[in-house]
Amino acid sequence: MSQLAVDGGAKVRSTPFPRRILVGEEEIDAVMALMNKERSSGGGFDRYGGEHVDAYEREFATYHGMAFATAVSSGTAAVHTALSALRLDITQEVISAPITDPGGVAPILWNNCIPIFADTDQETMNMDPASLEARITPRTKAIIVTHLTGQPAQIDQLQAIARTHGIPLIEDCAQAHAARLNGQLVGTFGDLSAFSLMGGKHHTAGGQGGMVLTNNEELYWNAKRFADRGKPFNSAERKNLFLGMNYRMTELEAVIGRTQLKKLDQVVAKRRALAGMLAQGIADLRSVRLQKIIEGAEPSYWLMLIHIDPAVLRKSKAEFVAACAAEGMPIDLHYDWIAYESPWFRQRANYGQTECPWSCPYYGREVQYEGTCPNARRAIDAHFVIPWHEGYGTQEVQDIVSILHKVEAAYLR
Ligand SMILES: Cc1ncc(COP(=O)(O)O)c(C=O)c1O
């Protein structure tokens, strides 16, 4: 058995893994064309004067087979816009997944609504339908389901529960572009869906951006108005209709996003092929495997979640991960984002020290969060993360496979 790098042995991989390169000739040409248009005739940057944001919205909606898309400035803005399109009242409850980005939860508080967390499935880290059912009350007025790390949540069942109770459902697809369940794209199950187009996502509008999808025309106009300071789109009113944000996407972002959207299928196909190679390469290992993929799911592998069983090892998960890192592979101990464990949430100090909206007399009840999603913590502890992207090749996967074999061989009981 060869000595582990962490104990002074030779590393399996001594060159860094490739960084993700997002920009090709197509993006450069598209941006230059926009710049040249601005230089020669003006009107190139703002969505009111240009063509690209409108075209990007149409193309994104068409890609998903949906009727309406609203382009916004980030994924956080997309969740905020989708939720605000529902025109909720203050202190109404919105059920969310506990493991998600702050940008998926903060919009609930910006609506002065009360977040309630449904626990996760321990194997997938996505929302557990049974827990959702159990946490719905007459106060529940919306549900936000995150498709975490690129694997679809059990969205068919979650959607059926939401429908039975007559509660609108928003899909947060920030991490799951082009993932499918039973052949159907995520983002097409809910009443609304939100996407992040920041630089780390499967396709990007040049570093920041977001998109909201819906088939419901009324929700579409609400979303479009909210994202543009309440402008009276599709209304006889001439002045702004309601409190909104300025979340407009720019032409520069849209021209990049349009170009990137054309590459999305290719990007996802490569990530899936690499995932298949990894699954095959570690099939004989006893301590690690890919996260469970639910039946009918075609994940788009934003991150690679690896399940670890420390019971068969002499070392802890942290020691296993440290040993892998020392061998030269990119690896993170966990995806540890339980929203209610963060200071910004725990301190309830988002509107000064008032503890608004929890303290609001309209709510008139206490809500506690700590420990309410024990499976979320178990799921986080049972997995580690390998950063994953389409710039990897056979060599990178082979090196990861070799490293996992080497570390398991050294640490197996
Ligand atoms: C699930 C989820 N929701 C929302 C967001 C927020 O997106 P953005 O960073 O584009 O605001 C992210 C960002 O990674 C995310 O992963």
The ligand as an SDF file (V2000), in Angstrom:
LIG
                    3D

 16 16  0  0  0  0  0  0  0  0999 V2000
  -30.3840   27.5180   -4.3310 C   0  0  0  0  0  0  0  0  0  0  0  0
  -29.9660   28.9470   -4.5530 C   0  0  0  0  0  0  0  0  0  0  0  0
  -30.8890   29.9160   -4.5170 N   0  0  0  0  0  0  0  0  0  0  0  0
  -30.5720   31.2030   -4.7350 C   0  0  0  0  0  0  0  0  0  0  0  0
  -29.2800   31.5760   -4.9830 C   0  0  0  0  0  0  0  0  0  0  0  0
  -28.9530   33.0180   -5.1780 C   0  0  0  0  0  0  0  0  0  0  0  0
  -28.4570   33.2580   -6.4510 O   0  0  0  0  0  0  0  0  0  0  0  0
  -27.5230   34.5420   -6.7560 P   0  0  0  0  0  0  0  0  0  0  0  0
  -26.1950   34.2770   -6.1420 O   0  0  0  0  0  0  0  0  0  0  0  0
  -27.4780   34.5980   -8.2450 O   0  0  0  0  0  0  0  0  0  0  0  0
  -28.2050   35.7170   -6.1540 O   0  0  0  0  0  0  0  0  0  0  0  0
  -28.2800   30.6110   -5.0600 C   0  0  0  0  0  0  0  0  0  0  0  0
  -26.8730   30.9750   -5.3480 C   0  0  0  0  0  0  0  0  0  0  0  0
  -25.9910   30.1470   -5.4270 O   0  0  0  0  0  0  0  0  0  0  0  0
  -28.6230   29.2510   -4.8310 C   0  0  0  0  0  0  0  0  0  0  0  0
  -27.7010   28.2890   -4.8740 O   0  0  0  0  0  0  0  0  0  0  0  0
  1  2  1  0
  2  3  1  0
  2 15  2  0
  3  4  2  0
  4  5  1  0
  5  6  1  0
  5 12  2  0
  6  7  1  0
  7  8  1  0
  8  9  2  0
  8 10  1  0
  8 11  1  0
 12 13  1  0
 12 15  1  0
 13 14  2  0
 15 16  1  0
M  END
$$$$
